Amino acid sequence: MASHTRLNGPAAGTLVAILAAVVLAADQFTKHLALEGLPYQREVPVLGDFFQLYLTKNPGAAFSLGTGVTWVFTLALAAVAVTVIVLAIRSVRTRSWAIVLGLLLGGVLGNLTDRLFREPGFPEGHVIDFIHTPWMWLWFRPAIYNVADIFIVTMMISVALLVVVGIRFDGTRDRPAAKDDAVETADADA
């Protein structure tokens, strides 16, 4: 039973590619604007303490963790990008998965681009972060992030939701276990 709009392989791949390109372009454009227009590591209030701009270069992962092993994050981002591309080509046949994976791929490519091409150089480039929400303290550190990070986090949540509700890449749905058990019980009683 199909649960979402089904797409053929080329249509799904095209949708993934277009969305990834749009997110990648938006991420790199906003990073360019931040680099050109913001002072380095100084708060620029936009909405007081709720939302600020704060330009920094992140050598590590989230919250600058793992700054000494930046190349590992480059490999991880590349692996995620390749996995999403392979899934898009081989398996994705539903619009919901194509949208989620396309937006995720765009976010991953945004940060991967920084890792590959920004200072101090391949494959240890620092990711440009500039969005600061001082009220959002995670793991005892302030949240400073970028457009790519927003798409990575929200799309990973979306992946989890699609998995939880049982929507497969091909658009079919997993049947809930309770229904399966009830059907088997009814068949056994008949």
Backbone as a chain_set.jsonl record, in Angstrom:
{"seq": "MASHTRLNGPAAGTLVAILAAVVLAADQFTKHLALEGLPYQREVPVLGDFFQLYLTKNPGAAFSLGTGVTWVFTLALAAVAVTVIVLAIRSVRTRSWAIVLGLLLGGVLGNLTDRLFREPGFPEGHVIDFIHTPWMWLWFRPAIYNVADIFIVTMMISVALLVVVGIRFDGTRDRPAAKDDAVETADADA", "coords": {"N": [[0.848, -1.173, 0.0], [0.751, 2.09, -0.987], [1.945, 5.048, 0.53], [2.724, 7.628, 0.147], [3.303, 10.14, -2.386], [4.453, 8.578, -5.21], [7.521, 8.329, -6.989], [9.419, 7.997, -10.019], [12.716, 6.579, -10.499], [14.588, 8.464, -11.825], [13.161, 10.89, -11.417], [13.05, 11.098, -8.617], [15.793, 11.222, -8.022], [16.446, 13.588, -9.356], [14.912, 15.468, -7.926], [16.139, 15.248, -5.397], [18.736, 16.147, -6.097], [18.242, 18.811, -6.976], [17.184, 20.046, -4.652], [19.338, 19.676, -2.904], [21.283, 21.232, -4.192], [20.139, 23.794, -3.967], [20.093, 24.197, -1.16], [22.856, 23.968, -0.609], [23.806, 26.175, -2.09], [22.476, 28.295, -0.748], [23.594, 28.009, 1.811], [26.378, 28.441, 1.34], [26.288, 31.012, 0.256], [25.233, 32.558, 2.386], [27.276, 32.182, 4.22], [29.338, 33.472, 2.874], [28.334, 36.105, 2.918], [28.407, 36.5, 5.695], [31.166, 36.329, 6.22], [32.053, 38.542, 4.795], [30.67, 40.686, 5.953], [30.486, 40.65, 8.779], [31.912, 41.306, 12.008], [34.756, 39.556, 13.32], [34.258, 37.106, 15.715], [32.651, 38.689, 17.46], [29.746, 39.698, 19.099], [26.764, 40.455, 17.38], [23.94, 41.917, 17.968], [20.682, 40.981, 16.975], [18.049, 40.355, 17.659], [18.167, 41.156, 20.439], [19.143, 39.222, 23.241], [18.075, 36.948, 22.265], [18.484, 36.281, 19.554], [21.37, 36.428, 17.688], [24.13, 37.482, 15.63], [27.233, 35.976, 15.104], [30.289, 35.652, 14.102], [32.4, 32.96, 13.544], [35.03, 30.538, 13.194], [34.87, 27.175, 12.932], [36.794, 24.564, 13.924], [36.176, 21.995, 14.661], [33.648, 19.511, 15.337], [30.165, 19.708, 16.101], [29.73, 22.245, 18.487], [32.44, 22.709, 18.634], [33.751, 20.353, 19.247], [36.251, 17.811, 19.133], [38.42, 19.077, 17.815], [41.019, 18.424, 17.069], [40.903, 16.391, 15.241], [39.893, 16.978, 12.679], [39.899, 15.97, 10.062], [38.582, 13.547, 10.299], [35.899, 14.296, 10.488], [35.567, 15.299, 7.966], [35.786, 12.956, 6.429], [33.543, 11.594, 7.471], [31.426, 13.297, 6.703], [31.695, 13.091, 3.918], [31.127, 10.357, 3.606], [28.439, 10.27, 4.433], [27.311, 11.892, 2.452], [27.813, 10.35, 0.118], [26.329, 8.055, 0.775], [23.697, 9.082, 0.867], [23.416, 9.869, -1.812], [23.635, 7.379, -3.138], [21.392, 6.055, -2.035], [19.388, 7.739, -3.051], [19.595, 7.251, -5.784], [19.258, 4.45, -6.024], [17.114, 3.564, -4.334], [15.128, 5.428, -3.365], [11.829, 6.318, -3.867], [9.766, 7.945, -3.257], [8.207, 11.056, -2.659], [8.4, 12.295, -0.124], [10.697, 11.119, 1.111], [12.6, 11.832, -0.816], [12.61, 14.626, -0.62], [13.422, 15.037, 2.068], [15.958, 13.721, 2.083], [17.252, 15.151, 0.061], [17.4, 17.771, 1.132], [18.899, 17.211, 3.418], [21.271, 16.268, 2.21], [22.118, 18.631, 0.954], [22.756, 20.223, 3.207], [24.834, 18.681, 4.336], [26.702, 18.772, 2.229], [27.225, 21.504, 2.277], [28.703, 21.951, 4.684], [30.747, 20.122, 4.178], [31.967, 21.279, 1.96], [33.18, 23.498, 3.181], [35.032, 22.114, 4.801], [36.677, 21.024, 2.871], [37.642, 23.184, 1.313], [38.174, 25.55, 2.738], [40.307, 27.579, 4.896], [42.291, 25.878, 7.342], [42.988, 24.384, 5.117], [42.657, 21.612, 2.761], [42.131, 18.386, 4.121], [41.057, 19.736, 6.249], [39.647, 22.051, 6.672], [38.068, 24.851, 8.264], [34.758, 25.153, 9.469], [32.435, 27.65, 8.705], [30.641, 29.41, 11.014], [27.871, 31.349, 12.117], [25.386, 32.023, 13.132], [23.839, 32.761, 16.071], [22.358, 31.75, 19.005], [21.954, 32.711, 21.992], [20.369, 31.822, 24.156], [20.124, 29.155, 23.794], [21.663, 26.793, 25.142], [23.636, 24.084, 24.798], [24.966, 21.132, 25.97], [26.519, 22.584, 27.744], [27.555, 24.669, 26.248], [27.349, 27.537, 24.162], [25.04, 27.793, 21.432], [26.197, 28.075, 18.264], [25.929, 28.317, 14.897], [25.229, 27.377, 11.438], [23.584, 27.745, 8.213], [23.697, 25.253, 6.906], [23.956, 23.511, 9.095], [21.442, 23.809, 10.281], [19.773, 22.574, 8.395], [20.863, 19.98, 8.431], [20.342, 19.086, 11.086], [17.493, 19.386, 11.312], [16.624, 17.765, 9.218], [17.638, 15.273, 9.954], [16.045, 14.776, 12.153], [13.661, 14.611, 10.754], [14.169, 12.317, 9.207], [14.212, 10.416, 11.262], [11.534, 10.602, 12.086], [10.161, 9.721, 9.748], [11.051, 7.092, 9.704], [10.033, 6.155, 12.157], [7.249, 6.36, 11.738], [7.074, 4.496, 9.819], [7.469, 4.741, 7.023], [8.697, 3.632, 4.072], [11.517, 3.77, 1.774], [10.505, 3.302, -0.763], [7.938, 4.186, -0.645], [6.0, 2.574, 0.439], [4.35, 1.43, 3.429], [5.304, 0.315, 6.669], [3.524, -2.164, 8.386], [1.821, -1.759, 11.436], [2.892, -3.546, 14.36], [0.936, -4.47, 16.159], [-1.361, -4.788, 14.579], [-0.486, -6.808, 12.87], [-0.162, -8.929, 14.68], [-2.823, -9.239, 15.514], [-4.044, -10.026, 13.134], [-2.725, -12.45, 12.626], [-3.596, -13.906, 14.862], [-6.35, -13.965, 14.391], [-6.345, -15.433, 12.0], [-5.333, -17.862, 12.935], [-7.382, -18.662, 14.628], [-9.392, -19.197, 12.845]], "CA": [[0.0, 0.0, 0.0], [1.554, 3.312, -1.099], [1.528, 6.041, 1.507], [3.115, 8.959, -0.302], [3.436, 10.259, -3.822], [5.564, 7.783, -5.73], [8.302, 8.916, -8.072], [10.339, 7.055, -10.642], [14.101, 6.807, -10.074], [15.153, 9.747, -12.275], [12.457, 12.021, -10.795], [13.506, 11.179, -7.232], [17.175, 11.697, -8.055], [16.44, 14.995, -9.764], [14.415, 16.25, -6.79], [17.222, 15.263, -4.399], [19.825, 16.994, -6.598], [17.819, 20.218, -6.987], [17.103, 20.535, -3.267], [20.702, 19.735, -2.369], [21.955, 22.397, -4.798], [19.56, 25.012, -3.396], [20.582, 24.335, 0.219], [24.29, 24.237, -0.696], [23.974, 27.57, -2.529], [22.041, 29.183, 0.343], [24.586, 27.914, 2.879], [27.623, 29.099, 0.956], [26.019, 32.447, 0.078], [25.122, 33.191, 3.708], [28.625, 32.18, 4.8], [30.058, 34.551, 2.19], [27.846, 37.365, 3.486], [28.915, 36.593, 7.068], [32.599, 36.626, 6.157], [32.251, 39.893, 4.266], [29.985, 41.754, 6.665], [30.428, 40.555, 10.237], [33.194, 41.32, 12.711], [35.125, 38.214, 13.763], [34.047, 36.744, 17.113], [31.999, 39.736, 18.246], [28.29, 39.578, 19.006], [25.989, 41.48, 16.688], [22.552, 41.643, 18.35], [19.608, 41.153, 15.994], [16.887, 40.386, 18.542], [18.675, 41.129, 21.809], [19.811, 37.982, 23.611], [17.377, 35.821, 21.673], [19.087, 35.94, 18.261], [22.506, 37.278, 17.366], [25.08, 36.991, 14.652], [28.537, 35.866, 15.747], [31.126, 34.958, 13.128], [33.521, 32.192, 14.052], [35.472, 29.436, 12.335], [34.808, 25.99, 13.782], [37.668, 23.497, 13.44], [35.697, 20.691, 15.103], [32.257, 19.169, 15.039], [29.238, 20.546, 16.861], [30.258, 22.834, 19.72], [33.906, 22.659, 18.526], [34.295, 19.094, 19.771], [37.116, 17.078, 18.221], [39.167, 20.008, 16.961], [42.276, 17.844, 16.622], [40.663, 15.334, 14.257], [38.989, 17.549, 11.684], [39.849, 15.108, 8.884], [37.578, 12.509, 10.551], [34.604, 14.872, 10.142], [35.539, 15.374, 6.505], [35.459, 11.604, 5.955], [32.162, 11.281, 7.862], [30.533, 14.063, 5.825], [31.767, 12.485, 2.59], [30.414, 9.079, 3.665], [27.002, 10.567, 4.466], [26.931, 12.388, 1.116], [27.794, 9.204, -0.802], [25.199, 7.205, 1.167], [22.457, 9.731, 0.424], [23.371, 9.799, -3.273], [23.345, 5.986, -3.51], [19.98, 5.814, -1.704], [18.547, 8.485, -3.996], [19.637, 6.591, -7.093], [18.821, 3.051, -5.994], [15.983, 3.151, -3.514], [14.092, 6.413, -3.051], [10.757, 6.421, -4.857], [8.681, 8.71, -2.681], [8.522, 12.487, -2.562], [8.801, 12.67, 1.24], [12.097, 10.747, 1.3], [13.433, 12.623, -1.727], [12.735, 15.98, -0.048], [14.241, 14.962, 3.292], [17.341, 13.39, 1.747], [17.821, 16.259, -0.712], [17.742, 18.861, 2.057], [20.008, 16.711, 4.234], [22.466, 16.263, 1.369], [22.554, 20.014, 0.799], [23.421, 20.633, 4.443], [26.096, 17.948, 4.444], [27.622, 19.327, 1.229], [27.612, 22.843, 2.712], [29.808, 21.85, 5.637], [31.844, 19.416, 3.517], [32.653, 22.283, 1.145], [34.07, 24.227, 4.082], [36.117, 21.224, 5.213], [37.571, 20.771, 1.748], [38.183, 24.347, 0.613], [38.487, 26.707, 3.585], [41.534, 27.509, 5.695], [43.686, 25.899, 6.912], [43.2, 23.655, 3.872], [42.123, 20.272, 2.541], [40.713, 18.209, 4.407], [40.892, 20.211, 7.621], [39.094, 23.402, 6.672], [37.167, 25.203, 9.361], [33.389, 25.462, 9.064], [32.016, 28.999, 9.056], [29.416, 29.496, 11.806], [27.577, 32.766, 12.357], [24.069, 32.201, 13.753], [24.051, 32.578, 17.516], [21.17, 31.822, 19.858], [22.534, 32.597, 23.341], [19.473, 31.127, 25.073], [20.183, 27.727, 23.502], [22.91, 26.213, 25.635], [23.631, 22.634, 24.677], [26.191, 20.54, 26.494], [27.244, 23.648, 28.427], [28.176, 25.569, 25.28], [26.344, 28.27, 23.389], [24.803, 27.287, 20.083], [26.597, 28.922, 17.142], [25.787, 27.366, 13.799], [25.062, 27.958, 10.104], [22.412, 27.252, 7.475], [23.867, 23.814, 6.684], [23.652, 22.83, 10.36], [19.986, 23.821, 10.466], [19.2, 21.53, 7.543], [21.317, 18.667, 8.896], [19.62, 18.711, 12.301], [16.051, 19.218, 11.074], [16.381, 16.626, 8.338], [17.862, 14.041, 10.715], [14.802, 14.589, 12.904], [12.666, 14.158, 9.776], [14.487, 10.913, 8.907], [13.733, 9.622, 12.403], [10.061, 10.575, 12.039], [9.746, 8.844, 8.651], [11.321, 5.719, 10.136], [9.098, 5.816, 13.237], [5.906, 6.132, 11.19], [7.14, 3.312, 8.967], [7.452, 5.013, 5.59], [9.89, 3.097, 3.422], [12.028, 4.565, 0.645], [9.682, 3.101, -1.961], [6.616, 4.759, -0.418], [5.117, 1.681, 1.177], [4.41, 1.623, 4.889], [5.35, -0.852, 7.542], [2.284, -2.348, 9.136], [2.083, -1.808, 12.881], [2.994, -4.902, 14.91], [-0.33, -4.861, 16.793], [-2.249, -5.284, 13.533], [0.045, -8.092, 12.4], [-0.486, -9.927, 15.692], [-4.26, -9.461, 15.491], [-4.354, -10.781, 11.921], [-2.248, -13.818, 12.813], [-4.482, -14.532, 15.848], [-7.619, -14.214, 13.725], [-6.128, -16.514, 11.061], [-5.154, -19.093, 13.69], [-8.675, -19.051, 15.169], [-10.316, -19.579, 11.772]], "C": [[0.888, 1.229, 0.0], [1.015, 4.361, -0.145], [1.815, 7.466, 1.056], [3.26, 8.947, -1.804], [4.672, 9.505, -4.301], [6.207, 8.493, -6.909], [9.093, 7.804, -8.75], [11.757, 7.439, -10.232], [14.675, 8.141, -10.525], [14.467, 10.963, -11.632], [12.906, 12.195, -9.344], [14.925, 11.729, -7.164], [17.279, 13.162, -8.417], [15.974, 15.885, -8.621], [15.481, 16.351, -5.698], [18.319, 16.229, -4.833], [19.46, 18.473, -6.562], [17.785, 20.781, -5.577], [18.484, 20.647, -2.64], [21.439, 20.956, -2.908], [21.442, 23.708, -4.208], [20.08, 25.243, -1.971], [22.076, 24.652, 0.224], [24.533, 25.693, -1.091], [23.587, 28.551, -1.425], [23.065, 29.186, 1.471], [25.851, 28.685, 2.511], [27.428, 30.612, 0.758], [25.932, 33.147, 1.425], [26.473, 33.206, 4.423], [29.477, 33.276, 4.17], [29.639, 35.907, 2.762], [28.377, 37.566, 4.904], [30.393, 36.971, 7.07], [32.872, 38.054, 5.698], [31.714, 40.985, 5.181], [29.994, 41.722, 8.178], [31.822, 40.669, 10.853], [33.476, 39.919, 13.249], [35.003, 38.093, 15.276], [33.61, 37.915, 17.99], [30.5, 39.619, 18.018], [27.701, 40.769, 18.265], [24.523, 41.181, 17.008], [21.585, 41.914, 17.191], [18.294, 41.276, 16.75], [17.366, 40.23, 19.988], [19.453, 39.864, 22.104], [19.147, 36.744, 23.009], [18.068, 35.342, 20.399], [20.175, 36.95, 17.939], [23.281, 36.673, 16.207], [26.452, 37.009, 15.332], [29.415, 35.011, 14.828], [32.278, 34.244, 13.82], [33.851, 31.084, 13.055], [35.647, 28.215, 13.223], [35.705, 24.886, 13.216], [37.155, 22.103, 13.782], [34.292, 20.406, 14.612], [31.366, 20.126, 15.816], [29.885, 20.979, 18.169], [31.779, 22.731, 19.802], [34.519, 21.409, 19.151], [35.178, 18.442, 18.711], [37.953, 17.948, 17.311], [40.473, 19.423, 16.438], [42.123, 16.778, 15.548], [39.662, 15.79, 13.191], [38.837, 16.647, 10.468], [38.826, 13.98, 9.049], [36.186, 13.027, 10.168], [34.46, 15.01, 8.632], [35.165, 14.014, 5.923], [34.007, 11.239, 6.273], [31.172, 12.021, 6.964], [30.523, 13.471, 4.417], [31.011, 11.164, 2.551], [28.907, 9.286, 3.676], [26.535, 11.024, 3.086], [26.831, 11.235, 0.122], [26.603, 8.297, -0.495], [23.877, 7.794, 0.68], [22.328, 9.646, -1.092], [23.017, 8.389, -3.739], [21.88, 5.657, -3.211], [19.056, 6.503, -2.701], [18.476, 7.782, -5.346], [18.98, 5.214, -7.057], [17.46, 2.809, -5.363], [14.844, 4.145, -3.383], [13.101, 6.528, -4.208], [9.559, 7.18, -4.301], [9.132, 10.149, -2.467], [9.001, 12.864, -1.158], [10.265, 12.319, 1.494], [13.011, 11.565, 0.401], [13.655, 14.031, -1.178], [13.666, 15.952, 1.16], [15.699, 14.692, 2.941], [18.005, 14.483, 0.909], [18.249, 17.416, 0.177], [18.891, 18.457, 2.979], [21.314, 16.745, 3.439], [22.997, 17.679, 1.166], [23.278, 20.531, 2.022], [24.776, 19.972, 4.611], [27.122, 18.522, 3.458], [28.085, 20.733, 1.601], [28.791, 22.796, 3.668], [31.002, 21.104, 5.05], [32.644, 20.375, 2.634], [33.611, 23.095, 1.992], [35.271, 23.371, 4.462], [37.145, 21.032, 4.097], [38.292, 22.015, 1.248], [38.529, 25.556, 1.479], [39.788, 26.482, 4.351], [41.316, 26.607, 6.898], [43.976, 25.035, 5.693], [42.629, 22.249, 3.91], [42.798, 19.287, 3.472], [40.354, 18.717, 5.803], [40.356, 21.631, 7.701], [38.112, 23.623, 7.807], [35.802, 25.6, 8.806], [33.03, 26.858, 9.565], [30.678, 28.922, 9.781], [29.156, 30.967, 12.105], [26.212, 33.022, 12.99], [24.209, 31.837, 15.226], [22.734, 32.767, 18.249], [21.64, 31.61, 21.292], [21.675, 31.819, 24.324], [19.571, 29.616, 24.901], [21.553, 27.192, 23.907], [22.785, 24.702, 25.572], [24.984, 22.106, 25.113], [27.123, 21.618, 27.051], [28.016, 24.565, 27.479], [27.074, 26.31, 24.536], [26.216, 27.687, 21.982], [25.185, 28.359, 19.06], [26.667, 27.994, 15.942], [25.597, 28.103, 12.485], [23.837, 27.334, 9.43], [22.514, 25.743, 7.242], [23.51, 23.026, 7.941], [22.15, 22.742, 10.603], [19.353, 22.7, 9.647], [19.629, 20.138, 7.993], [20.492, 18.22, 10.101], [18.139, 18.469, 12.011], [15.757, 18.029, 10.167], [16.696, 15.299, 9.024], [16.654, 13.744, 11.607], [13.715, 14.067, 11.971], [12.906, 12.706, 9.366], [13.954, 10.024, 10.025], [12.212, 9.51, 12.385], [9.552, 9.655, 10.928], [9.962, 7.377, 9.02], [10.304, 5.284, 11.191], [7.694, 5.551, 12.692], [5.893, 5.026, 10.14], [7.065, 3.564, 7.486], [8.778, 4.555, 4.996], [10.302, 3.99, 2.257], [11.145, 4.452, -0.585], [8.253, 3.624, -1.799], [5.638, 3.841, 0.273], [5.298, 1.934, 2.662], [4.542, 0.291, 5.587], [4.006, -0.95, 8.234], [2.625, -2.382, 10.611], [2.042, -3.244, 13.392], [1.682, -5.365, 15.512], [-1.303, -5.406, 15.756], [-1.79, -6.649, 13.044], [-0.33, -9.2, 13.379], [-1.978, -10.258, 15.683], [-4.664, -10.292, 14.272], [-3.923, -12.235, 12.079], [-3.142, -14.572, 13.794], [-5.81, -14.889, 15.206], [-7.476, -15.382, 12.733], [-5.988, -17.853, 11.801], [-6.482, -19.599, 14.255], [-9.615, -19.563, 14.091], [-10.176, -20.979, 11.325]], "O": [[1.705, 1.394, 0.906], [-0.195, 4.549, -0.019], [1.197, 8.409, 1.55], [3.332, 7.888, -2.427], [5.788, 9.763, -3.851], [5.545, 9.157, -7.707], [9.401, 6.787, -8.128], [11.969, 8.516, -9.675], [15.201, 8.888, -9.699], [15.13, 11.957, -11.335], [13.12, 13.32, -8.894], [15.222, 12.599, -6.345], [18.097, 13.893, -7.86], [16.564, 16.936, -8.37], [15.697, 17.427, -5.139], [18.785, 17.039, -4.032], [20.277, 19.303, -6.163], [18.299, 21.872, -5.329], [18.767, 21.607, -1.923], [22.141, 21.638, -2.161], [22.222, 24.632, -3.975], [20.463, 26.36, -1.622], [22.518, 25.515, 0.982], [25.372, 26.367, -0.493], [24.294, 29.531, -1.193], [23.373, 30.24, 2.027], [26.335, 29.496, 3.3], [28.325, 31.396, 1.068], [26.501, 34.226, 1.593], [26.775, 34.15, 5.154], [30.253, 33.935, 4.862], [30.484, 36.753, 3.055], [28.755, 38.677, 5.274], [30.816, 37.835, 7.838], [33.816, 38.694, 6.163], [32.243, 42.096, 5.19], [29.55, 42.68, 8.81], [32.798, 40.183, 10.281], [32.552, 39.182, 13.592], [35.578, 38.886, 16.021], [34.114, 38.114, 19.096], [30.042, 39.461, 16.886], [28.078, 41.919, 18.487], [23.924, 40.297, 16.397], [21.668, 42.944, 16.521], [17.516, 42.199, 16.506], [17.001, 39.271, 20.669], [20.319, 39.466, 21.326], [19.608, 35.622, 23.222], [18.221, 34.139, 20.187], [19.941, 38.158, 17.919], [23.104, 35.506, 15.857], [26.783, 37.953, 16.049], [29.284, 33.788, 14.795], [33.033, 34.848, 14.582], [33.045, 30.746, 12.188], [36.462, 28.212, 14.146], [35.415, 24.335, 12.154], [37.657, 21.12, 13.238], [33.818, 20.97, 13.626], [31.782, 21.236, 16.148], [30.508, 20.177, 18.866], [32.346, 22.673, 20.894], [35.687, 21.419, 19.54], [34.876, 18.517, 17.52], [38.176, 17.598, 16.153], [40.985, 19.908, 15.429], [43.121, 16.31, 15.0], [38.716, 15.077, 12.856], [37.75, 16.567, 9.897], [38.263, 13.506, 8.062], [35.385, 12.29, 9.593], [33.367, 14.858, 8.087], [34.324, 13.929, 5.028], [33.319, 10.645, 5.443], [30.186, 11.436, 6.514], [29.467, 13.36, 3.794], [30.324, 10.875, 1.571], [28.176, 8.559, 3.004], [25.486, 10.593, 2.608], [25.865, 11.154, -0.636], [25.939, 7.821, -1.416], [23.036, 7.074, 0.141], [21.241, 9.377, -1.604], [22.191, 8.221, -4.636], [21.2, 5.049, -4.039], [18.062, 5.924, -3.142], [17.417, 7.728, -5.972], [18.229, 4.858, -7.965], [16.721, 1.934, -5.814], [13.687, 3.733, -3.298], [13.471, 6.793, -5.351], [8.452, 7.064, -4.828], [10.288, 10.415, -2.137], [9.919, 13.673, -1.02], [11.004, 13.139, 2.038], [14.099, 11.953, 0.826], [14.76, 14.565, -1.263], [14.591, 16.758, 1.255], [16.589, 15.37, 3.455], [19.207, 14.712, 1.041], [19.331, 17.977, -0.001], [19.759, 19.275, 3.285], [22.341, 17.201, 3.944], [24.209, 17.895, 1.203], [24.302, 21.203, 1.901], [25.751, 20.624, 4.983], [28.279, 18.733, 3.82], [29.209, 21.118, 1.281], [29.77, 23.52, 3.486], [32.146, 21.412, 5.382], [33.87, 20.285, 2.573], [34.738, 23.358, 1.572], [36.405, 23.85, 4.446], [38.339, 20.895, 4.36], [39.437, 21.924, 0.805], [39.131, 26.506, 0.978], [40.296, 25.364, 4.442], [40.207, 26.587, 7.433], [45.13, 24.963, 5.27], [42.179, 21.766, 4.949], [44.02, 19.366, 3.6], [39.454, 18.186, 6.454], [40.586, 22.332, 8.686], [37.421, 22.704, 8.248], [35.709, 26.298, 7.796], [33.295, 27.198, 10.718], [29.695, 28.428, 9.228], [30.089, 31.74, 12.32], [25.919, 34.162, 13.352], [24.644, 30.739, 15.571], [22.081, 33.803, 18.131], [21.72, 30.475, 21.763], [22.212, 31.209, 25.248], [19.141, 28.869, 25.781], [22.481, 27.152, 23.099], [21.921, 24.115, 26.224], [26.024, 22.59, 24.666], [28.338, 21.575, 26.858], [29.016, 25.166, 27.87], [25.992, 25.766, 24.311], [27.178, 27.158, 21.425], [24.565, 29.421, 19.002], [27.384, 26.994, 15.967], [25.782, 29.318, 12.42], [23.149, 26.499, 10.017], [21.518, 25.031, 7.368], [22.841, 21.995, 7.863], [21.649, 21.722, 11.074], [18.5, 21.965, 10.144], [18.827, 19.205, 7.94], [19.997, 17.094, 10.128], [17.59, 17.448, 12.425], [14.739, 17.359, 10.339], [16.072, 14.288, 8.702], [16.289, 12.583, 11.791], [12.939, 13.187, 12.344], [11.953, 11.946, 9.194], [13.32, 9.001, 9.765], [11.665, 8.438, 12.642], [8.611, 8.89, 11.143], [9.142, 6.522, 8.685], [9.775, 4.175, 11.127], [7.024, 4.618, 13.137], [4.834, 4.659, 9.63], [6.637, 2.682, 6.741], [9.844, 5.038, 5.378], [9.541, 4.848, 1.812], [11.044, 5.397, -1.367], [7.446, 3.513, -2.722], [4.553, 4.274, 0.66], [6.263, 2.565, 3.094], [3.978, -0.719, 5.165], [3.42, 0.061, 8.621], [3.629, -2.981, 10.996], [1.252, -4.058, 12.914], [1.338, -6.541, 15.394], [-2.002, -6.384, 16.022], [-2.608, -7.544, 12.829], [-0.761, -10.277, 12.97], [-2.358, -11.42, 15.828], [-5.529, -11.163, 14.372], [-4.662, -13.149, 11.713], [-3.423, -15.753, 13.586], [-6.345, -15.974, 15.434], [-8.37, -16.222, 12.632], [-6.486, -18.871, 11.322], [-6.697, -20.806, 14.356], [-10.552, -20.299, 14.399], [-10.898, -21.416, 10.428]]}, "num_chains": 1, "name": "protein.A"}
